[in-house]
């Protein structure tokens, strides 16, 4: 038997509980994993609290990220003792995820843990850091360099935002951090490396279709009016990498920035990226992240505290990353 969070649905209402499961209850798959660490992402928060239609089938073990050690495998590419991680692919939404002490998955969904990272490190980074890295790669492919100007990062105190700021600063970019928590200025500037703080309310309401050109590029995890205003404020031939919708899925924008300023809007889907792109992103992350950054942007909790932490995450009371220790 092992511990897991299980989401069940009764009378159109879902409920999350900490429970005991057996290995024979796990879904079929080629590789059995002892899960050492998982994490809490915004999707996990929505799923656990029932505040968003994330879960596609019930019962469901949430957790879109997890890392652990292979204990049994019928696939020749993985053997007992291999260190692996999983992020995305619909786990915690369509298939049982990582907020459990054991998981069984097919080998095609696994990524090998880079040698310089521990299992815990990969979950501090998780989908948040991996998505931030994909956004930066998209900016680089569109010719955005530090010399082009300042980069805006929205949702700055969240997981994606925190990693985006730190990684961009490490790469030599000047970064403006948009946040609704001005009291976090020291964290954003001193710890992560931002050089300017933007009040998110200046971006979150309807604005003009074309605004003063301010930023060479942007990484947006907010969507809705924020994304529209960001696009309207990008300089000539700049790029916006859009990876989230915390404010909403709507996009009440004009074609003006795209036609009159040659702005590129790059959508970032981190869920189903092919293995080769994942390997590139994780290799870059292994090179760029530091021990100091990983410690500064994360907090660790046991599985028994994950349900309460999910509520705090949705309410915006958590900054950075929450790592869940499954072996404690």
C-alpha positions in Angstrom: 0.0 0.0 0.0 1.1 3.6 -0.6 -0.2 7.1 0.0 -1.8 9.2 -2.6 -4.1 12.1 -3.1 -7.3 10.9 -4.8 -9.9 13.2 -6.4 -13.4 11.6 -6.6 -16.6 13.1 -7.9 -20.1 12.7 -6.4 -23.2 14.6 -7.4 -21.2 16.8 -9.8 -18.9 17.9 -7.0 -15.3 16.7 -6.7 -13.5 16.1 -3.4 -9.8 15.5 -2.7 -8.6 13.2 0.1 -5.3 11.7 1.2 -5.8 7.9 1.0 -4.1 4.5 0.7 -3.9 2.7 -2.7 -2.3 -0.6 -3.8 -0.1 -1.2 -6.8 -2.8 -3.2 -8.5 -5.0 0.0 -8.6 -2.4 1.8 -10.7 -3.2 2.1 -14.4 -1.3 -0.1 -16.9 2.1 1.0 -18.1 5.6 -0.2 -19.0 7.5 1.4 -16.1 6.8 1.4 -12.4 8.3 4.3 -10.5 8.9 5.0 -6.8 7.9 8.7 -6.8 10.3 10.8 -4.5 9.1 14.3 -5.4 6.2 16.0 -7.0 5.1 19.7 -7.1 2.1 22.0 -7.0 1.3 23.8 -10.2 -1.6 26.1 -10.9 -3.4 23.2 -12.7 -2.9 21.0 -9.7 -4.4 23.7 -7.5 -7.4 24.0 -9.7 -7.8 20.2 -9.8 -7.4 19.6 -6.1 -9.7 22.4 -5.1 -12.3 21.7 -7.8 -12.1 25.4 -8.9 -11.3 24.6 -12.5 -12.4 21.9 -15.0 -8.9 20.3 -15.1 -9.7 16.6 -14.3 -11.2 14.8 -17.3 -12.0 11.5 -15.6 -12.5 10.2 -12.1 -11.1 9.0 -9.8 -7.9 10.9 -10.5 -4.5 11.2 -8.8 -3.4 14.8 -9.4 0.1 16.0 -10.0 1.3 17.1 -13.5 5.0 16.7 -12.4 6.8 14.0 -10.7 10.3 12.5 -10.4 11.5 9.2 -9.0 13.4 6.0 -9.5 12.4 3.1 -11.8 11.7 -0.1 -9.8 10.4 -2.2 -12.6 10.4 -1.9 -16.4 9.2 -3.9 -19.4 10.8 -1.4 -21.8 14.5 -1.9 -22.7 15.2 1.9 -22.6 14.8 2.0 -18.8 16.0 -0.3 -16.1 15.7 -0.5 -12.4 17.5 2.3 -10.7 17.1 4.9 -13.5 16.3 8.4 -12.3 13.4 9.8 -14.4 11.0 12.7 -14.4 7.6 13.3 -16.0 6.0 16.7 -16.8 2.9 17.4 -18.8 1.5 14.8 -21.2 -2.0 15.1 -19.5 -0.9 13.5 -16.2 -3.0 14.7 -13.3 -5.7 15.5 -15.9 -6.4 12.5 -18.1 -4.1 10.0 -16.5 -3.0 9.4 -12.9 -0.3 11.8 -11.9 2.5 12.3 -9.4 0.9 13.2 -6.0 1.3 9.5 -5.0 4.2 7.5 -3.8 4.1 5.2 -6.8 3.3 5.7 -10.5 3.1 3.5 -13.6 3.5 5.0 -17.0 4.7 4.2 -20.5 8.3 4.8 -21.3 7.6 7.4 -24.0 6.5 9.9 -21.4 9.7 9.7 -19.4 12.6 12.2 -19.4 16.0 11.2 -17.9 17.1 13.4 -15.1 20.2 15.4 -16.1 23.3 14.3 -14.1 23.8 17.7 -12.5 20.3 17.8 -11.0 18.8 15.8 -8.1 15.2 14.5 -8.2 14.2 17.3 -5.9 15.9 19.9 -8.1 13.8 18.7 -11.1 10.6 19.2 -9.2 11.7 22.7 -7.9 12.1 23.5 -11.6 9.1 21.4 -12.7 6.7 22.4 -15.4 7.1 26.0 -14.3 10.8 26.2 -15.0 10.6 24.0 -18.0 7.8 26.2 -19.5 9.9 29.4 -18.8 12.8 27.8 -20.6 10.6 27.0 -23.6 9.5 30.6 -23.7 13.1 31.9 -23.6 14.0 29.5 -26.4 11.1 30.8 -28.5 12.3 34.4 -27.9 15.9 33.4 -28.9 14.6 31.7 -32.1 12.9 35.0 -33.0 16.2 36.9 -32.6 15.5 38.5 -29.2 18.9 39.2 -27.6 19.9 41.3 -24.5 20.9 44.1 -26.8 17.3 44.5 -28.2 16.0 45.9 -24.9 14.1 45.1 -21.8 11.9 41.9 -21.4 8.6 42.0 -19.6 7.6 39.0 -17.4 4.0 38.9 -16.2 2.8 36.8 -13.2 6.2 37.5 -11.8 5.7 35.9 -8.4 4.4 32.6 -9.8 6.4 29.6 -10.7 6.8 30.4 -14.4 7.4 34.1 -13.7 10.0 33.5 -11.0 12.0 31.1 -13.3 11.6 33.3 -16.3 13.1 36.3 -14.5 16.0 34.4 -13.0 16.9 32.6 -16.3 16.6 35.8 -18.3 18.8 37.7 -15.8 21.4 34.9 -15.9 21.5 35.2 -19.7 22.1 38.9 -19.5 18.7 40.4 -20.2 17.2 43.4 -18.4 13.8 42.3 -17.0 10.7 44.2 -15.9 8.5 42.1 -13.5 4.8 42.7 -13.5 3.2 41.8 -10.1 0.3 42.5 -7.9 2.5 42.1 -4.8 4.7 45.2 -4.5 5.9 44.1 -1.1 7.8 41.3 -3.0 10.1 43.8 -4.6 13.2 42.6 -2.8 12.6 39.0 -3.8 12.0 40.0 -7.5 15.0 42.3 -7.8 17.6 41.1 -5.3 16.9 37.4 -5.4 15.7 36.8 -9.0 17.4 39.7 -10.8 14.6 41.9 -12.2 15.6 45.5 -12.7 12.1 47.1 -12.7 8.8 46.4 -11.0 5.5 47.0 -12.9 2.1 47.2 -11.2 0.0 44.5 -12.8 -3.1 46.7 -12.6 -1.6 48.9 -15.3 -1.9 45.9 -17.7 -5.0 44.1 -16.5 -7.8 46.4 -17.8 -8.9 47.1 -21.4 -6.4 49.3 -23.2 -5.6 50.9 -26.5 -5.0 48.6 -29.5 -1.5 50.2 -30.0 0.4 51.7 -27.1 3.8 53.2 -26.3 6.5 50.7 -27.4 8.2 49.7 -24.2 9.5 46.1 -24.3 11.6 44.2 -26.7 9.8 41.0 -25.8 7.6 39.5 -23.1 6.8 36.2 -21.4 3.1 36.2 -20.3 1.4 33.6 -18.1 -1.7 35.7 -17.5 -3.7 36.0 -20.8 -6.8 38.1 -21.3 -6.5 41.9 -21.2 -3.0 41.6 -19.8 -1.7 39.7 -22.9 -3.6 42.2 -25.2 -1.9 45.2 -23.5 1.5 43.5 -23.5 1.2 42.9 -27.3 0.2 46.5 -27.8 3.4 47.7 -26.0 6.1 45.6 -27.8 8.6 47.4 -29.9 9.1 46.8 -33.7 9.8 43.1 -34.5 9.5 42.0 -30.9 8.1 38.7 -29.6 5.6 37.7 -27.0 5.7 34.1 -25.6 2.2 33.3 -24.2 2.1 30.3 -21.9 -0.7 30.8 -19.4 -4.2 32.1 -18.8 -4.4 33.0 -15.1 -6.5 36.0 -15.8 -8.6 34.3 -18.5 -8.7 32.6 -21.9 -10.1 35.6 -23.7 -7.9 37.8 -25.9 -9.5 41.1 -26.7 -6.8 42.5 -28.9 -6.2 44.2 -32.2 -4.2 43.1 -35.2 -2.4 46.5 -35.0 0.8 45.3 -33.1 1.2 42.3 -35.4 0.8 44.3 -38.7 2.1 47.7 -37.8 5.0 46.7 -35.6 5.7 43.2 -36.9 5.1 41.7 -33.5 5.2 37.9 -33.1 2.9 36.1 -30.7 4.4 32.7 -29.9 2.1 30.2 -28.2 3.9 27.9 -25.8 2.4 24.4 -25.2 4.6 22.7 -22.7 2.3 19.7 -22.3 2.9 17.7 -25.4 6.4 18.8 -26.6 8.4 16.0 -28.3 11.2 14.3 -26.4 14.0 16.0 -28.3 12.7 19.5 -27.4 12.2 18.4 -23.8 15.8 17.2 -23.6 17.1 20.5 -25.0 15.1 22.5 -22.5 16.2 20.4 -19.5 19.8 20.5 -20.6 19.7 24.3 -20.8 18.0 24.4 -17.3 20.7 22.1 -15.9 23.3 24.6 -17.1 21.6 27.8 -16.0 20.0 27.1 -12.6 22.1 27.5 -9.4 21.7 26.0 -6.0 21.0 29.5 -4.6 18.1 30.0 -7.1 16.6 26.6 -6.4 16.6 27.2 -2.7 15.3 30.8 -3.0 12.3 30.0 -5.2 11.0 26.9 -3.4 9.5 25.5 -0.3 9.1 21.8 0.6 6.0 20.2 2.1 4.9 16.6 2.9 2.1 15.0 0.9 -0.3 15.4 3.8 -0.1 19.2 3.5 -0.7 19.3 -0.3 -4.4 19.8 -0.2 -4.2 22.8 2.1 -1.3 24.2 0.0 -3.3 23.9 -3.2 -6.0 26.2 -1.7 -3.3 28.7 -0.8 -1.8 28.5 -4.3 -5.1 29.3 -6.0 -5.7 32.2 -3.6 -2.3 33.7 -4.6 -0.8 33.3 -1.2 2.3 31.3 -2.4 5.2 32.7 -4.3 7.6 30.5 -6.4 7.5 26.7 -6.2 6.0 24.2 -3.8 7.8 20.8 -3.8 6.0 17.8 -2.4 8.2 15.2 -0.7 6.6 11.8 -1.2 9.0 9.8 0.8 8.8 11.8 4.0 
